[in-house]
Amino acid sequence: MSSKKYLVLLALCSTSLFSYAKQDLVTSYVLYAQNQQGETVALLRTIQQSLNANCPIPLIDNLPGNKLIMQVRENPSEKDFPITVCEAIYPKNTQLYLTDKALLKPSYNSENIAVLGDSGCKSSKQDCTLNSDNWFFNTLADIAASTQPNVVLHMGDYNYSGTPGSIKIQGLNNKVQVYDAGDNTTQGMCKIAGPYYGQNSEGSDFRDSWKHWQQDFFAPAKNLLNSTPWVFARGNHELCSRAGEGWFYLLDSNSPLLGEYVKQLNCPKANNPSPTVFSQPFALNLDTANILVLDSTNACDSGLLNLEQYQNQFQLAKRMLKTLPEGFNILQTHRPMFAFDELAKVGACGDSSNNNLCPMSQTLQQANSLTGLTDELQLIVSGHMHRFQSINFDNAKLPAQLVVGTSGVSLAGNFPKQATQLQAQGQNTYVNGISDYGYLKLQIPTAIHAKKDTWSAQLISKESATLMNCQPGGNQLCKAPQ
């Protein structure tokens, strides 16, 4: 073959190598993970809108001979997820390119953090089309992207439209409630009442699927996914009884690329004797911030559920933090450790002094009392409640808690309705909140030896206005601007 013909053939092959990526690529995104050696690494993932597709081949520093080979993640159900997810470790201090386009380059910094939570769309109450007049996740994600944060922390509950609370199982006469870690059983019971049912049980009429993941998360978050690295926390709507299959396929940070003893997690069958999954915590060092991510999905809101498992998780998490460099320690977890809801919603909590407001998450609070995890923390960020709430303690040993459940899903009203002093963990707390759509813009100390109370935050509305200002010092942690 002549050299001229060979060059033409090589050019055609090169074109076909990358053309599928242009035509078929839904999105690319970067998430932070902890490898087996305890180091923070960035994972590049891509999604292609077809089954068994060849993975894209990014070029390192756009050098033709310097290719990054991506691996296919295990698909939980080709029928429900007719896509291909590929991943690779993003080589540090390099720039990746795909079809001559520069991909997001992770900075491993954390000076400016965007915090979102409960962003999915509740189709029974909201119009789940982009730019609708009552679902604002894409608006908030685009506003956050325009501010160029170093990292995004998402508190979980990405997929509401695809996760109904009850489903029809073939062969059963009536709809059944899906398992939700005790939260949709009789108030305060915090136990599984009767058989375990999930969306992915055999005969279910409403399985977890890519259609809803794309609608609720990947389409509205596309600009922010393409521009900023993420840290994902698992919400109760990502339990294995709900959208767990998609969670472990698409967003969970576990990957065989992280070490010999790490694997991609998957949901067991619903009829398995142990149908729940307790993901291990992981800890990230992002410059002056340490982000500890804890899977609190299987903890109940009011009573005790799975306490032994969470005590073990907290002990492991505490050890992980001690291996990281000194920094500003943030706990990222879906269910708030310290927060208040209406007594009627949560169930009896044994404290009548709080004016019918109940401290949530007894499981997490008791696990903390047994392990002292919060001794290592400066801030806790969570979601789960569909409102914004700030909790500040008299006792400086207990960290401030911010609840950001306001990034898309229909809101649940503000409780307490005004700034209030309450009791939790035997301590005075100062609670304030708001029921309005927003994401949290968080700034943390830029120097390792700076005072740990120099952080600040603003809750930013869908109109880019400041709804709340948060600053340590004084009793009321967060206040509406004057």
N, C-alpha and C positions, 0 to 999 in steps of 0.2 A: 504494500500500500504506500502510495506517495505521501510525503510529509504534509502536502497541502490537504489531501483528502483526510489524513489523520487529524489534522487540526480542525477541519470542519466537523468531523464526527465527534471530536472531543467537545467542541462548542455546543453541538446539539445535545450531547449527554449532560453537559453542565446545565444547559437550559432546562432539560427535563428534570434534573436533580432538584432544582429550586422552584420550578413553576408550580408544583403541587402546593408548595407552602403558600404561595400568593393566592391560589384559588381556594384552598381548603382550610387555611389557618383561621381559627376563630379568634384566638388571642394567645399572647404569651404573658407570663407573669413571673415574679420572683418572690419567694418566701424564705424567711430565715428559719434555720433548723440547728439542732445541736448534734454533732456527730458522736461516734462512740468514744472518742478521746475527750469529749467535753468541750470541743471547740465550736464556735459559731461559724456556720457556713451558710452560703446562699444557694438555694436550689432554683434553677430555671425550669419552668414547666411550660409546655405548649399544649393546646387543644386543637385537634383537627376534626372537621365535620364529616368524618367517614370512619368506617370500621377498618381495622387492620392496615391503616395507612403507614407508609414509610415515615420515620421521624425526620424532621428538618435537620439540617447539618449547619449550625451556626459556624462562622469563622471567627477565630480568636484574633483580635486586633485587625480584622479584615484582611488577613494574610491567606492567600489561596491554599497554601500547603499546611495551614494550621487549623485543623477542623476539630470541632467539639462533637463527640459522638454521644447522642442522646439514647436513652433506653425507654422502652414502652412500660407503662405501669399496668398492673393486672386489672382487667375490666371485670367489675362485679356481675354485670348482666348486659350482654351485647344487645338484647332486645330493648332494655330500658335505657341503655347508654350507647347509642350508635355513633360513638366518637372514639378517637384515639388520644390518650394523654401520654406525652413523652416528658422525660426529665433528665437533667444532668446537673452536676455540681458546677456552679459558675466560678471559673478560675479567678482567684483574688487578684486585684490590681491589673485586670485586663478589661478590654471592651469587646463585647460580642456584637456581631453583625449577622443579619439574616436577609438574604437577597439585597445586599448593599445598604440595608437600613440598620442604623445603630439601635441596639436593644437597650433597655434600661440597665444602667450600671449601678449596682448597690454600693452605698457609701460606708456602711457599717457605723453610721452616726445616728444620734438620737436627740439632737438639740431641740428640734421641732417635730412633734409627734401629732398625728391626726388620729383621734379615737372615734370609732363608730360602733354602734351596736343595734341589734334588733332591726335590721334594715329590710327584711323581706316584706312581701306584700300579702296582706290578709284578704284574699279574693272575695270573701263573704261580705266585707265591708269597704273594700277599696277597688278602684279601677287600676288594674295591674299593667297598664300600658305605659311606655316611657313618656315622661312629661305630662302625666295625667294631673288632674287638679286636686288629688288627695293622696298621692304616693310620691314622695320627694327624695327617694334615695339617690337617683341619678343626679338630681340637682345638687344635693349635698356632696356627693362624691366628686362632681366636677368643680365645685367651689373649693373643696379640699385640695384637689389636684392643682388648681391655679395658685395656691400658696406654696407649692413645692416643699412639702414636708419631707423629712429624712426617712420616715417610716410610718406605716399605718398599722394601728392595733385594732383588730375587729373583735368584739366581745361575743360573737356567735349569734345564732338564729338568722341565717342567711336566706332560708327557704321556708316561707309560710304558705304560699299558694299551693305548694305540693305536699303539705303536711297537715291534713285534716285531723281533728281530734278523735273522730270515730270513722270506722270503715265498715263496709259490708264484706263478710267472708262467705264464700260459696258454701252452701249447705247449712248455714245458720239463718234463722228466720229474721233476726233483728240485727241492726248495726251494733258493733262492739267498740268500746273505748280502747284506744291504743295505749300501751304502757308509756307513762311519762314520769317515771321515778317517783310515783306516789302522789304527784300533784293533781291528778284528775280523779283521785279516789275520794272517799268521804273526807271532809275537812279534818285535818290534823292527824289522819291515820298514818300516813307515810309508810305504806306497805302495798305490795301488789295484791289487789283484791281479785281473787279468782284466777283464771288462766291468763297467761301472757299472750297478748295479741299485738301484732305489729303490722305496719303497712306492707311489709314484705313477707308476711305469713302466706303459706300456700292457700290459694283461693281468694286472695285480697283483690278488691276491685280498684285499688288506688295505690299502686306501687311507686316507690321513689324513682324519679326519672330525670334525664338530662333536660327535657323540655322545661321543667320548672326551675331547675338550677340556672339554666341560661336566662330565663325570664326574670327571675328574682335577683340574681346576683351578677352573672358574667356580662350581660348586656348593659345594665345600668352602671356597673363599676368599671367599664372597659378603659376609660381614660386614666383613672386612678391606678388600675392594675398595670397599665403600660408604662406608668411614669414613676412609681414608687414601690419599694419593697414592702411586703406585708408580714405581719405576725398574726396567725389565725388561732382563735380560741373556739372550742366546740360548744355549741349551745344545746339546750334540751330538744330543739327541733332537729338536731343532728344525732339524736339517739339512734341506735340500730332499729328501734321500733318505728322510726320516722325516716328522715333523710340521711341515715347513717351510711348507707352504701355510697351515695354520692360524696359525702364528707370524706370518707377514707380514700376514695379514688381521686378526688379533685384538690382538696385543701389540707388534709392532715399532713404533718411534716415528716412522719415516719417513712423511711425509704431504705431499700437495701444498699443504696449508694453511701449511706452514712456509716457503714461498718459491717463487719462479718456477722455480728450478732443482732443486727437491726433488720427488720423486715417491714414491708407494707402491711398495715393492719387491714383486716376485713371483718365485716359483720358475720357472726355465726348464723346458722339457720334459726328461724323463730322457734322451732320445736326443740332446739338444743337445750339440754339441762341447764346450761349457763348462757343465756342469750344476750347478756349485757357485756360491754367492753369497758374496762377502766384503763384509759390511756395513761402512760407514765407522764409525770410532769417533765418539762425541759426548761433549761435556763440559758439565756442568751446574754452575751456582753456586746453592747453597741456603744462603744466609746465610754462616756461617763455614766451610762444607764445600764443596769442589769434588769432584764425582763424575765420574770419567772412566769411560766404559763402552766396553769393547772386546769385539768379537765374536771369540772364540777357538775357534769350533766346528770350523774346518777345519785346526787344528793337531793333530798326532798326540801321543800321550802320551809316547813314548819317543824315537824317532829324529827326523830332520828331515823336515818336509813343509811345502811352501808357504812356505819361509823368506823368499823375496824379497817376497812379499805382506805378510808380517807385519813385516818390516823397514820397509816403506813405511807400514804402519798405525801402527807405533810412532813414526816420525818425525812423522807428522801429529798423533798424539795429544799428543806433547810440545809441538808448536807450539800446539795448542788450549789446553793448560793454561796456557801463558804469557800467553794473552789474557785469562784470568779474574782476578778480584781475588785478592789474597793470601788464603790460607785453608788449611784442613786437607785435603790432597789424598788421595783414596781412589780406587784402581783397582778397578772392579767387572768381573769377567770369569769365565766359567764354568770354564775349565780353570785350575788353580792354576799360577802361575809357579814357585813354590818349594813343593814338597811331596814326600812320600816314600811309596812303595808297595812291596809285595813284589816282589823280583826276578823271581819266577816269573810274576807277572801282567803286568809291564811289559816284560820282555825285557832283554837284555844292555845295561848302561849303562856298562860300562868302568870301574867303580870297586868293587874288592873290599873296600875299607876300611870300607864301610858295613854290614857284617854282613848281606848279602843284602837290604838295603833300597836301592831305586833312586830317585834324584832324577828326578822327572817333568818333562815339558814342555821338552825340549831345544830345540824350535823357539822357544818364547817366551823361554827364557833366552838363546839366541844372538841373537835379535832385540834383546833388551834390551842385551846386551853391545855390539852394533853401534851402538846409538842412545842409550844412557844414560837411558832413560825413567824408571827407578826413582830417578834423582837428584832427580826432582820429586815423589816420592810419600812419604807417611807411613805408608800402610797399603794392603795388598792383601786383598780379600775374594773368595772363589771358592767353588765347589761341586765337582761332578763325582765326587769320591771319596765313597763312602757312609759317611762317618764325620766326626767333628770332629777337626781337627788344627791346632795352632799351631806356627809356625816363627819363630824369633827368631835374629838374626845377631849375631856379635861386632862386625862392621863396621857402624857406625851409618849408613853411607850406603845400606845395603840395608834396605828397609822390612820390617816384620813382615808375615807372611802368615797369614791365618786361613781355614780351609777349613770351610764349613758345608754339608755334604751330607747332613744328618740330619733333614730336615723332612717325611719321609713315606715315601720308597721303602725297601724292605727293606735293612737295614744289612749292611756287608761285614766287620765285625770291626775291631779296633783294631790298627794297625801303625804304628810300633813299639808293643809292648805296654806299655811304660813310658817315662817321660821319658828321652831319649837324646841324646847329643852326636854329630852326624854332620857330613859335609862336603858343601857345595854351593857352586857358583861359586867354588871355591877358598877358601871361608871356613868357619869353625866355625859350625854351626847347632845350635840347641837345639830339639828336637822333642818335643811332647807331644800326647796326644789321648785320645779316648774314643769308644766306639761305643754311642751311646744317642740316642734321638729328642729333638730340641730345635731351638729357633731362637735366634738371637743378638740380645741386647739391647745395642746399642752407644751409648755416650755420648761425644760429642766435645767439644773445647774450645768454650766459648761466646763467647770473645773472640778476635778476629782475631790479636791479638799475644800470645795465651797461648802457653805452651810447647807444642811439638808432641807432647810425650810425656805430656800430661795426659789422654789418652783412657782409657776403661775399657770393659769388656764383660763380660757374663754369658751363659753358655749356659743357657737356660731349658728345663726338661723339660716333658713333657706333663702333669705334675702341678703345674706352676708352681713347681717347686723349682729352685734354682741347682745346675747340674751342674759348671760350671767358672767360675772368676773369672779375668779377663784384665786385666793392668796392666803397662805398660812399666816397665822398670827391673829389673835382675837378669837372670839367664840364662833362667829358665823363665818364659815369657810368660803361660801359662795353667795354673792349678792347680785341683784339686778343693778345695772348701771344707773347712776343718778341722772 
